Amino acid sequence: MHNSKFKESAILIKKLQENNQEAWSELVSKYNDKLFGYALSLCFDHSIAADIVQQVFINVYDYRYKLNPQFSLESFLYKSIYNKFITEYHKSKSLSRLHEQYHHVLEEQLNDVSDENLSKKIDQMNLLIDNLPEKTKKIFSLKKINGFTNKEIAEFNKISIKTVESHITKAFKILRSKVKKIKKY
């Protein structure tokens, strides 16, 4: 049985490398539900699990010529799901740290502020944001003021998600340093 699965896997990989549409349909119909179940068991979120599975299938398509027919396709798919989950997990942890930094900067700015000084502090914060480098200000505003996701910002500006994250991080660093300077005075 194991040997026949291995042969089926090798044949399927060869067909995928030949751009056989039936092979793609077979791959998706054979593994989609299993991979979704596995991804869901890792992240407990239907939307994230579906995204992970879709991304793995896209990666298989993109790298189909590099697939080795001597190795199990099923093992490769499951390992790819796991690796993609780990990548997404680290990204979300990184983003939650960014959000914590943002709230920390705002709290530093607003703590111990009376009502009459609150509007002054908000104006100062808005001025600091306005003085960010143009591209960084635009991306930071889209994220924090307009509530767009990093993916939406990246698509809108035709840049990578990593570039969006780097601009947001840059904005936090600049704002944090300027807030510290203001507090000294």
PyMOL CGO cylinders between C-alpha atoms (Angstrom):
from pymol import cmd
from pymol.cgo import CYLINDER

trace = [
    CYLINDER, 0.00, 0.00, 0.00, 2.72, 2.47, 0.98, 0.3, 1, 1, 1, 1, 1, 1,
    CYLINDER, 2.72, 2.47, 0.98, 4.62, 1.69, -2.22, 0.3, 1, 1, 1, 1, 1, 1,
    CYLINDER, 4.62, 1.69, -2.22, 1.54, 2.32, -4.38, 0.3, 1, 1, 1, 1, 1, 1,
    CYLINDER, 1.54, 2.32, -4.38, 0.95, 5.69, -2.64, 0.3, 1, 1, 1, 1, 1, 1,
    CYLINDER, 0.95, 5.69, -2.64, 4.57, 6.57, -3.34, 0.3, 1, 1, 1, 1, 1, 1,
    CYLINDER, 4.57, 6.57, -3.34, 4.16, 5.67, -7.03, 0.3, 1, 1, 1, 1, 1, 1,
    CYLINDER, 4.16, 5.67, -7.03, 0.92, 7.69, -7.22, 0.3, 1, 1, 1, 1, 1, 1,
    CYLINDER, 0.92, 7.69, -7.22, 2.73, 10.65, -5.66, 0.3, 1, 1, 1, 1, 1, 1,
    CYLINDER, 2.73, 10.65, -5.66, 5.62, 10.39, -8.15, 0.3, 1, 1, 1, 1, 1, 1,
    CYLINDER, 5.62, 10.39, -8.15, 3.20, 10.19, -11.09, 0.3, 1, 1, 1, 1, 1, 1,
    CYLINDER, 3.20, 10.19, -11.09, 1.20, 13.16, -9.79, 0.3, 1, 1, 1, 1, 1, 1,
    CYLINDER, 1.20, 13.16, -9.79, 4.36, 15.26, -9.38, 0.3, 1, 1, 1, 1, 1, 1,
    CYLINDER, 4.36, 15.26, -9.38, 5.44, 14.44, -12.94, 0.3, 1, 1, 1, 1, 1, 1,
    CYLINDER, 5.44, 14.44, -12.94, 2.01, 15.45, -14.26, 0.3, 1, 1, 1, 1, 1, 1,
    CYLINDER, 2.01, 15.45, -14.26, 2.10, 18.67, -12.23, 0.3, 1, 1, 1, 1, 1, 1,
    CYLINDER, 2.10, 18.67, -12.23, 5.47, 19.48, -13.75, 0.3, 1, 1, 1, 1, 1, 1,
    CYLINDER, 5.47, 19.48, -13.75, 3.96, 18.90, -17.20, 0.3, 1, 1, 1, 1, 1, 1,
    CYLINDER, 3.96, 18.90, -17.20, 1.22, 21.47, -16.37, 0.3, 1, 1, 1, 1, 1, 1,
    CYLINDER, 1.22, 21.47, -16.37, -1.47, 18.81, -16.61, 0.3, 1, 1, 1, 1, 1, 1,
    CYLINDER, -1.47, 18.81, -16.61, -4.74, 20.49, -15.54, 0.3, 1, 1, 1, 1, 1, 1,
    CYLINDER, -4.74, 20.49, -15.54, -6.29, 17.20, -14.43, 0.3, 1, 1, 1, 1, 1, 1,
    CYLINDER, -6.29, 17.20, -14.43, -3.33, 16.70, -12.09, 0.3, 1, 1, 1, 1, 1, 1,
    CYLINDER, -3.33, 16.70, -12.09, -3.98, 20.10, -10.52, 0.3, 1, 1, 1, 1, 1, 1,
    CYLINDER, -3.98, 20.10, -10.52, -7.66, 19.23, -10.04, 0.3, 1, 1, 1, 1, 1, 1,
    CYLINDER, -7.66, 19.23, -10.04, -6.69, 15.88, -8.54, 0.3, 1, 1, 1, 1, 1, 1,
    CYLINDER, -6.69, 15.88, -8.54, -4.18, 17.52, -6.20, 0.3, 1, 1, 1, 1, 1, 1,
    CYLINDER, -4.18, 17.52, -6.20, -6.71, 20.04, -4.90, 0.3, 1, 1, 1, 1, 1, 1,
    CYLINDER, -6.71, 20.04, -4.90, -9.62, 17.59, -4.59, 0.3, 1, 1, 1, 1, 1, 1,
    CYLINDER, -9.62, 17.59, -4.59, -7.45, 14.94, -2.93, 0.3, 1, 1, 1, 1, 1, 1,
    CYLINDER, -7.45, 14.94, -2.93, -5.70, 17.18, -0.37, 0.3, 1, 1, 1, 1, 1, 1,
    CYLINDER, -5.70, 17.18, -0.37, -7.72, 20.37, 0.11, 0.3, 1, 1, 1, 1, 1, 1,
    CYLINDER, -7.72, 20.37, 0.11, -9.99, 19.12, 2.91, 0.3, 1, 1, 1, 1, 1, 1,
    CYLINDER, -9.99, 19.12, 2.91, -7.22, 17.19, 4.67, 0.3, 1, 1, 1, 1, 1, 1,
    CYLINDER, -7.22, 17.19, 4.67, -4.86, 20.16, 4.57, 0.3, 1, 1, 1, 1, 1, 1,
    CYLINDER, -4.86, 20.16, 4.57, -7.60, 22.55, 5.69, 0.3, 1, 1, 1, 1, 1, 1,
    CYLINDER, -7.60, 22.55, 5.69, -8.34, 20.28, 8.68, 0.3, 1, 1, 1, 1, 1, 1,
    CYLINDER, -8.34, 20.28, 8.68, -4.67, 20.19, 9.59, 0.3, 1, 1, 1, 1, 1, 1,
    CYLINDER, -4.67, 20.19, 9.59, -4.26, 23.95, 9.24, 0.3, 1, 1, 1, 1, 1, 1,
    CYLINDER, -4.26, 23.95, 9.24, -7.41, 24.50, 11.31, 0.3, 1, 1, 1, 1, 1, 1,
    CYLINDER, -7.41, 24.50, 11.31, -6.02, 22.22, 14.05, 0.3, 1, 1, 1, 1, 1, 1,
    CYLINDER, -6.02, 22.22, 14.05, -2.95, 24.49, 14.19, 0.3, 1, 1, 1, 1, 1, 1,
    CYLINDER, -2.95, 24.49, 14.19, -4.56, 27.94, 14.17, 0.3, 1, 1, 1, 1, 1, 1,
    CYLINDER, -4.56, 27.94, 14.17, -8.23, 27.41, 15.18, 0.3, 1, 1, 1, 1, 1, 1,
    CYLINDER, -8.23, 27.41, 15.18, -9.35, 30.07, 12.70, 0.3, 1, 1, 1, 1, 1, 1,
    CYLINDER, -9.35, 30.07, 12.70, -11.26, 29.12, 9.52, 0.3, 1, 1, 1, 1, 1, 1,
    CYLINDER, -11.26, 29.12, 9.52, -10.17, 32.19, 7.57, 0.3, 1, 1, 1, 1, 1, 1,
    CYLINDER, -10.17, 32.19, 7.57, -6.47, 31.83, 8.43, 0.3, 1, 1, 1, 1, 1, 1,
    CYLINDER, -6.47, 31.83, 8.43, -6.58, 28.07, 7.77, 0.3, 1, 1, 1, 1, 1, 1,
    CYLINDER, -6.58, 28.07, 7.77, -8.15, 28.66, 4.33, 0.3, 1, 1, 1, 1, 1, 1,
    CYLINDER, -8.15, 28.66, 4.33, -5.52, 31.30, 3.53, 0.3, 1, 1, 1, 1, 1, 1,
    CYLINDER, -5.52, 31.30, 3.53, -2.70, 28.98, 4.57, 0.3, 1, 1, 1, 1, 1, 1,
    CYLINDER, -2.70, 28.98, 4.57, -4.01, 26.13, 2.40, 0.3, 1, 1, 1, 1, 1, 1,
    CYLINDER, -4.01, 26.13, 2.40, -4.49, 28.45, -0.57, 0.3, 1, 1, 1, 1, 1, 1,
    CYLINDER, -4.49, 28.45, -0.57, -0.97, 29.83, -0.16, 0.3, 1, 1, 1, 1, 1, 1,
    CYLINDER, -0.97, 29.83, -0.16, 0.50, 26.32, 0.00, 0.3, 1, 1, 1, 1, 1, 1,
    CYLINDER, 0.50, 26.32, 0.00, -1.27, 25.36, -3.24, 0.3, 1, 1, 1, 1, 1, 1,
    CYLINDER, -1.27, 25.36, -3.24, 0.02, 28.56, -4.88, 0.3, 1, 1, 1, 1, 1, 1,
    CYLINDER, 0.02, 28.56, -4.88, 3.54, 27.72, -3.67, 0.3, 1, 1, 1, 1, 1, 1,
    CYLINDER, 3.54, 27.72, -3.67, 3.25, 24.19, -5.05, 0.3, 1, 1, 1, 1, 1, 1,
    CYLINDER, 3.25, 24.19, -5.05, 2.25, 25.67, -8.40, 0.3, 1, 1, 1, 1, 1, 1,
    CYLINDER, 2.25, 25.67, -8.40, 5.08, 28.21, -8.34, 0.3, 1, 1, 1, 1, 1, 1,
    CYLINDER, 5.08, 28.21, -8.34, 7.70, 25.62, -7.35, 0.3, 1, 1, 1, 1, 1, 1,
    CYLINDER, 7.70, 25.62, -7.35, 6.29, 22.56, -9.15, 0.3, 1, 1, 1, 1, 1, 1,
    CYLINDER, 6.29, 22.56, -9.15, 9.44, 22.12, -11.24, 0.3, 1, 1, 1, 1, 1, 1,
    CYLINDER, 9.44, 22.12, -11.24, 11.49, 21.81, -8.07, 0.3, 1, 1, 1, 1, 1, 1,
    CYLINDER, 11.49, 21.81, -8.07, 9.32, 19.05, -6.58, 0.3, 1, 1, 1, 1, 1, 1,
    CYLINDER, 9.32, 19.05, -6.58, 11.21, 15.78, -6.33, 0.3, 1, 1, 1, 1, 1, 1,
    CYLINDER, 11.21, 15.78, -6.33, 9.14, 12.75, -7.44, 0.3, 1, 1, 1, 1, 1, 1,
    CYLINDER, 9.14, 12.75, -7.44, 11.27, 10.58, -5.16, 0.3, 1, 1, 1, 1, 1, 1,
    CYLINDER, 11.27, 10.58, -5.16, 9.75, 12.20, -2.07, 0.3, 1, 1, 1, 1, 1, 1,
    CYLINDER, 9.75, 12.20, -2.07, 6.21, 12.02, -0.75, 0.3, 1, 1, 1, 1, 1, 1,
    CYLINDER, 6.21, 12.02, -0.75, 4.00, 14.82, -2.03, 0.3, 1, 1, 1, 1, 1, 1,
    CYLINDER, 4.00, 14.82, -2.03, 1.65, 14.38, 0.91, 0.3, 1, 1, 1, 1, 1, 1,
    CYLINDER, 1.65, 14.38, 0.91, 4.48, 14.83, 3.43, 0.3, 1, 1, 1, 1, 1, 1,
    CYLINDER, 4.48, 14.83, 3.43, 5.66, 17.89, 1.53, 0.3, 1, 1, 1, 1, 1, 1,
    CYLINDER, 5.66, 17.89, 1.53, 2.15, 19.41, 1.63, 0.3, 1, 1, 1, 1, 1, 1,
    CYLINDER, 2.15, 19.41, 1.63, 1.71, 18.82, 5.36, 0.3, 1, 1, 1, 1, 1, 1,
    CYLINDER, 1.71, 18.82, 5.36, 5.17, 20.19, 6.13, 0.3, 1, 1, 1, 1, 1, 1,
    CYLINDER, 5.17, 20.19, 6.13, 4.39, 23.23, 3.94, 0.3, 1, 1, 1, 1, 1, 1,
    CYLINDER, 4.39, 23.23, 3.94, 1.16, 23.84, 5.90, 0.3, 1, 1, 1, 1, 1, 1,
    CYLINDER, 1.16, 23.84, 5.90, 3.10, 23.68, 9.16, 0.3, 1, 1, 1, 1, 1, 1,
    CYLINDER, 3.10, 23.68, 9.16, 5.84, 26.01, 7.90, 0.3, 1, 1, 1, 1, 1, 1,
    CYLINDER, 5.84, 26.01, 7.90, 3.29, 28.52, 6.57, 0.3, 1, 1, 1, 1, 1, 1,
    CYLINDER, 3.29, 28.52, 6.57, 1.45, 28.44, 9.90, 0.3, 1, 1, 1, 1, 1, 1,
    CYLINDER, 1.45, 28.44, 9.90, 4.71, 29.16, 11.77, 0.3, 1, 1, 1, 1, 1, 1,
    CYLINDER, 4.71, 29.16, 11.77, 5.46, 32.05, 9.39, 0.3, 1, 1, 1, 1, 1, 1,
    CYLINDER, 5.46, 32.05, 9.39, 1.96, 33.51, 9.88, 0.3, 1, 1, 1, 1, 1, 1,
    CYLINDER, 1.96, 33.51, 9.88, 2.22, 33.04, 13.64, 0.3, 1, 1, 1, 1, 1, 1,
    CYLINDER, 2.22, 33.04, 13.64, 5.49, 34.98, 13.79, 0.3, 1, 1, 1, 1, 1, 1,
    CYLINDER, 5.49, 34.98, 13.79, 4.04, 37.72, 11.56, 0.3, 1, 1, 1, 1, 1, 1,
    CYLINDER, 4.04, 37.72, 11.56, 0.99, 38.13, 13.78, 0.3, 1, 1, 1, 1, 1, 1,
    CYLINDER, 0.99, 38.13, 13.78, 3.21, 38.22, 16.89, 0.3, 1, 1, 1, 1, 1, 1,
    CYLINDER, 3.21, 38.22, 16.89, 5.32, 40.88, 15.24, 0.3, 1, 1, 1, 1, 1, 1,
    CYLINDER, 5.32, 40.88, 15.24, 2.23, 42.92, 14.32, 0.3, 1, 1, 1, 1, 1, 1,
    CYLINDER, 2.23, 42.92, 14.32, 0.81, 42.64, 17.83, 0.3, 1, 1, 1, 1, 1, 1,
    CYLINDER, 0.81, 42.64, 17.83, 4.13, 43.99, 19.15, 0.3, 1, 1, 1, 1, 1, 1,
    CYLINDER, 4.13, 43.99, 19.15, 3.77, 46.92, 16.77, 0.3, 1, 1, 1, 1, 1, 1,
    CYLINDER, 3.77, 46.92, 16.77, 0.27, 47.60, 18.09, 0.3, 1, 1, 1, 1, 1, 1,
    CYLINDER, 0.27, 47.60, 18.09, 1.56, 47.43, 21.67, 0.3, 1, 1, 1, 1, 1, 1,
    CYLINDER, 1.56, 47.43, 21.67, 4.28, 49.97, 20.80, 0.3, 1, 1, 1, 1, 1, 1,
    CYLINDER, 4.28, 49.97, 20.80, 1.69, 52.27, 19.23, 0.3, 1, 1, 1, 1, 1, 1,
    CYLINDER, 1.69, 52.27, 19.23, -0.53, 52.13, 22.30, 0.3, 1, 1, 1, 1, 1, 1,
    CYLINDER, -0.53, 52.13, 22.30, 2.47, 52.62, 24.57, 0.3, 1, 1, 1, 1, 1, 1,
    CYLINDER, 2.47, 52.62, 24.57, 3.48, 55.80, 22.69, 0.3, 1, 1, 1, 1, 1, 1,
    CYLINDER, 3.48, 55.80, 22.69, -0.08, 57.12, 22.93, 0.3, 1, 1, 1, 1, 1, 1,
    CYLINDER, -0.08, 57.12, 22.93, -0.34, 56.25, 26.63, 0.3, 1, 1, 1, 1, 1, 1,
    CYLINDER, -0.34, 56.25, 26.63, 2.97, 57.97, 27.34, 0.3, 1, 1, 1, 1, 1, 1,
    CYLINDER, 2.97, 57.97, 27.34, 1.65, 61.04, 25.58, 0.3, 1, 1, 1, 1, 1, 1,
    CYLINDER, 1.65, 61.04, 25.58, -1.76, 61.02, 27.27, 0.3, 1, 1, 1, 1, 1, 1,
    CYLINDER, -1.76, 61.02, 27.27, -0.98, 59.80, 30.81, 0.3, 1, 1, 1, 1, 1, 1,
    CYLINDER, -0.98, 59.80, 30.81, -1.41, 62.31, 33.61, 0.3, 1, 1, 1, 1, 1, 1,
    CYLINDER, -1.41, 62.31, 33.61, -3.04, 64.80, 31.26, 0.3, 1, 1, 1, 1, 1, 1,
    CYLINDER, -3.04, 64.80, 31.26, -5.89, 66.97, 32.43, 0.3, 1, 1, 1, 1, 1, 1,
    CYLINDER, -5.89, 66.97, 32.43, -8.89, 67.58, 30.16, 0.3, 1, 1, 1, 1, 1, 1,
    CYLINDER, -8.89, 67.58, 30.16, -7.71, 71.06, 29.16, 0.3, 1, 1, 1, 1, 1, 1,
    CYLINDER, -7.71, 71.06, 29.16, -4.30, 69.69, 28.17, 0.3, 1, 1, 1, 1, 1, 1,
    CYLINDER, -4.30, 69.69, 28.17, -5.72, 66.68, 26.34, 0.3, 1, 1, 1, 1, 1, 1,
    CYLINDER, -5.72, 66.68, 26.34, -6.55, 68.60, 23.17, 0.3, 1, 1, 1, 1, 1, 1,
    CYLINDER, -6.55, 68.60, 23.17, -3.09, 70.19, 23.27, 0.3, 1, 1, 1, 1, 1, 1,
    CYLINDER, -3.09, 70.19, 23.27, -1.48, 66.72, 23.54, 0.3, 1, 1, 1, 1, 1, 1,
    CYLINDER, -1.48, 66.72, 23.54, -3.62, 65.40, 20.69, 0.3, 1, 1, 1, 1, 1, 1,
    CYLINDER, -3.62, 65.40, 20.69, -2.63, 68.40, 18.56, 0.3, 1, 1, 1, 1, 1, 1,
    CYLINDER, -2.63, 68.40, 18.56, 1.05, 67.74, 19.39, 0.3, 1, 1, 1, 1, 1, 1,
    CYLINDER, 1.05, 67.74, 19.39, 0.67, 64.08, 18.41, 0.3, 1, 1, 1, 1, 1, 1,
    CYLINDER, 0.67, 64.08, 18.41, -1.03, 65.03, 15.14, 0.3, 1, 1, 1, 1, 1, 1,
    CYLINDER, -1.03, 65.03, 15.14, 1.77, 67.51, 14.44, 0.3, 1, 1, 1, 1, 1, 1,
    CYLINDER, 1.77, 67.51, 14.44, 4.37, 64.81, 15.08, 0.3, 1, 1, 1, 1, 1, 1,
    CYLINDER, 4.37, 64.81, 15.08, 2.53, 62.50, 12.68, 0.3, 1, 1, 1, 1, 1, 1,
    CYLINDER, 2.53, 62.50, 12.68, 2.33, 65.31, 10.09, 0.3, 1, 1, 1, 1, 1, 1,
    CYLINDER, 2.33, 65.31, 10.09, 6.10, 65.75, 10.33, 0.3, 1, 1, 1, 1, 1, 1,
    CYLINDER, 6.10, 65.75, 10.33, 6.88, 62.12, 9.52, 0.3, 1, 1, 1, 1, 1, 1,
    CYLINDER, 6.88, 62.12, 9.52, 8.56, 61.48, 6.15, 0.3, 1, 1, 1, 1, 1, 1,
    CYLINDER, 8.56, 61.48, 6.15, 5.89, 61.69, 3.46, 0.3, 1, 1, 1, 1, 1, 1,
    CYLINDER, 5.89, 61.69, 3.46, 5.68, 58.00, 2.49, 0.3, 1, 1, 1, 1, 1, 1,
    CYLINDER, 5.68, 58.00, 2.49, 5.90, 56.87, 6.12, 0.3, 1, 1, 1, 1, 1, 1,
    CYLINDER, 5.90, 56.87, 6.12, 3.19, 59.36, 7.13, 0.3, 1, 1, 1, 1, 1, 1,
    CYLINDER, 3.19, 59.36, 7.13, 0.91, 58.17, 4.32, 0.3, 1, 1, 1, 1, 1, 1,
    CYLINDER, 0.91, 58.17, 4.32, 1.29, 54.49, 5.25, 0.3, 1, 1, 1, 1, 1, 1,
    CYLINDER, 1.29, 54.49, 5.25, 1.02, 55.15, 9.00, 0.3, 1, 1, 1, 1, 1, 1,
    CYLINDER, 1.02, 55.15, 9.00, -2.16, 57.21, 8.45, 0.3, 1, 1, 1, 1, 1, 1,
    CYLINDER, -2.16, 57.21, 8.45, -3.71, 54.55, 6.24, 0.3, 1, 1, 1, 1, 1, 1,
    CYLINDER, -3.71, 54.55, 6.24, -3.02, 51.96, 8.94, 0.3, 1, 1, 1, 1, 1, 1,
    CYLINDER, -3.02, 51.96, 8.94, -3.75, 53.82, 12.17, 0.3, 1, 1, 1, 1, 1, 1,
    CYLINDER, -3.75, 53.82, 12.17, -6.21, 56.52, 11.16, 0.3, 1, 1, 1, 1, 1, 1,
    CYLINDER, -6.21, 56.52, 11.16, -8.11, 54.85, 8.32, 0.3, 1, 1, 1, 1, 1, 1,
    CYLINDER, -8.11, 54.85, 8.32, -7.82, 51.29, 9.66, 0.3, 1, 1, 1, 1, 1, 1,
    CYLINDER, -7.82, 51.29, 9.66, -6.56, 49.59, 6.50, 0.3, 1, 1, 1, 1, 1, 1,
    CYLINDER, -6.56, 49.59, 6.50, -4.77, 46.24, 6.76, 0.3, 1, 1, 1, 1, 1, 1,
    CYLINDER, -4.77, 46.24, 6.76, -1.12, 45.90, 5.77, 0.3, 1, 1, 1, 1, 1, 1,
    CYLINDER, -1.12, 45.90, 5.77, -2.19, 43.83, 2.77, 0.3, 1, 1, 1, 1, 1, 1,
    CYLINDER, -2.19, 43.83, 2.77, -4.65, 46.51, 1.60, 0.3, 1, 1, 1, 1, 1, 1,
    CYLINDER, -4.65, 46.51, 1.60, -2.02, 49.22, 2.01, 0.3, 1, 1, 1, 1, 1, 1,
    CYLINDER, -2.02, 49.22, 2.01, 0.54, 47.14, 0.11, 0.3, 1, 1, 1, 1, 1, 1,
    CYLINDER, 0.54, 47.14, 0.11, -1.86, 46.52, -2.79, 0.3, 1, 1, 1, 1, 1, 1,
    CYLINDER, -1.86, 46.52, -2.79, -3.01, 50.14, -2.89, 0.3, 1, 1, 1, 1, 1, 1,
    CYLINDER, -3.01, 50.14, -2.89, 0.56, 51.49, -2.96, 0.3, 1, 1, 1, 1, 1, 1,
    CYLINDER, 0.56, 51.49, -2.96, 1.97, 48.66, -5.09, 0.3, 1, 1, 1, 1, 1, 1,
    CYLINDER, 1.97, 48.66, -5.09, 4.59, 47.77, -2.47, 0.3, 1, 1, 1, 1, 1, 1,
    CYLINDER, 4.59, 47.77, -2.47, 5.33, 44.65, -0.43, 0.3, 1, 1, 1, 1, 1, 1,
    CYLINDER, 5.33, 44.65, -0.43, 3.76, 43.93, 2.95, 0.3, 1, 1, 1, 1, 1, 1,
    CYLINDER, 3.76, 43.93, 2.95, 7.28, 43.97, 4.43, 0.3, 1, 1, 1, 1, 1, 1,
    CYLINDER, 7.28, 43.97, 4.43, 7.73, 47.55, 3.15, 0.3, 1, 1, 1, 1, 1, 1,
    CYLINDER, 7.73, 47.55, 3.15, 4.45, 48.54, 4.82, 0.3, 1, 1, 1, 1, 1, 1,
    CYLINDER, 4.45, 48.54, 4.82, 5.60, 46.96, 8.09, 0.3, 1, 1, 1, 1, 1, 1,
    CYLINDER, 5.60, 46.96, 8.09, 8.95, 48.71, 7.86, 0.3, 1, 1, 1, 1, 1, 1,
    CYLINDER, 8.95, 48.71, 7.86, 7.28, 52.14, 7.36, 0.3, 1, 1, 1, 1, 1, 1,
    CYLINDER, 7.28, 52.14, 7.36, 5.00, 51.51, 10.37, 0.3, 1, 1, 1, 1, 1, 1,
    CYLINDER, 5.00, 51.51, 10.37, 7.98, 50.48, 12.50, 0.3, 1, 1, 1, 1, 1, 1,
    CYLINDER, 7.98, 50.48, 12.50, 9.88, 53.56, 11.32, 0.3, 1, 1, 1, 1, 1, 1,
    CYLINDER, 9.88, 53.56, 11.32, 6.93, 55.79, 12.25, 0.3, 1, 1, 1, 1, 1, 1,
    CYLINDER, 6.93, 55.79, 12.25, 6.78, 54.26, 15.76, 0.3, 1, 1, 1, 1, 1, 1,
    CYLINDER, 6.78, 54.26, 15.76, 10.51, 54.80, 16.28, 0.3, 1, 1, 1, 1, 1, 1,
    CYLINDER, 10.51, 54.80, 16.28, 10.33, 58.43, 15.15, 0.3, 1, 1, 1, 1, 1, 1,
    CYLINDER, 10.33, 58.43, 15.15, 7.22, 59.16, 17.22, 0.3, 1, 1, 1, 1, 1, 1,
    CYLINDER, 7.22, 59.16, 17.22, 8.67, 57.48, 20.31, 0.3, 1, 1, 1, 1, 1, 1,
    CYLINDER, 8.67, 57.48, 20.31, 11.91, 59.47, 20.12, 0.3, 1, 1, 1, 1, 1, 1,
    CYLINDER, 11.91, 59.47, 20.12, 10.04, 62.77, 19.56, 0.3, 1, 1, 1, 1, 1, 1,
    CYLINDER, 10.04, 62.77, 19.56, 7.65, 62.06, 22.44, 0.3, 1, 1, 1, 1, 1, 1,
    CYLINDER, 7.65, 62.06, 22.44, 10.64, 61.46, 24.72, 0.3, 1, 1, 1, 1, 1, 1,
    CYLINDER, 10.64, 61.46, 24.72, 12.15, 64.81, 23.61, 0.3, 1, 1, 1, 1, 1, 1,
    CYLINDER, 12.15, 64.81, 23.61, 8.87, 66.62, 24.31, 0.3, 1, 1, 1, 1, 1, 1,
    CYLINDER, 8.87, 66.62, 24.31, 8.62, 65.06, 27.77, 0.3, 1, 1, 1, 1, 1, 1,
    CYLINDER, 8.62, 65.06, 27.77, 12.09, 66.40, 28.66, 0.3, 1, 1, 1, 1, 1, 1,
    CYLINDER, 12.09, 66.40, 28.66, 10.89, 69.96, 28.17, 0.3, 1, 1, 1, 1, 1, 1,
]
cmd.load_cgo(trace, "trace")
